[in-house]
Amino acid sequence: MGDGIHTLHDFMLRTEGITYVLIVAALCGFIFFWRFLSERDDDRDYLGADRPEEHHH
């Protein structure tokens, strides 16, 4: 790749770049996970209304 890390500035630039890549990956993963959870709930009504109705008369 290169000659390596010789100064603190080189180290900071390398770790900052890696951090930004990890943040973008985490945000993309969170968005896909949120969409996965939201799509699962589209088939259901809220507050357990998807359960079979039980009438007690």
N, C-alpha and C positions, 0 to 999 in steps of 0.2 A: 504494500500500500504506500507507505511513505517511510521516512527515516525514523518515525516513532515520535514519542512525545518528549520534548526536551525542556519545555518551559511550562510554568503554571498556566500561562495564557493558552498554549496548545491544549493542555489538559481540560481547561474550562470550556474551550470551543468544542472539543470532542464530546464531553459529557453533556453540554447544552444541546448539541445536535441530537444525541441519542435520547435525551429527555423529551425533546419535541416530537420525535418519531413515536416514542412510547405514549405520549399524551394523545396524539392523533389516533393511534391504534386503539387506545382505551375508549376514546369518544365514539369511534366507529363501532366498536364492540358493544358499547352501551346502547347506541341507537338501534342496532339490530336486535339486541336482547329486549329492549322496550317494545319494539314492533312485534317481536315474537309473543310477548306477554299480552299485548293489546289485541292481536289477532285471535288469541285463544279466548279472550273474553267477549269477542263480537258475537259468538254463538249463544251466549248466556245473557240472561237478564240479571240485574243487580239484586242483591240481598237474598240470594238463594231462590229466586223465582224460577229457575230452571229445574227444580225438583218436581217430581210428580205431585199433583195436588192431592191433598188428603182432606176430605170434607168430613167433619164431625158434626152430625145433626142429631 
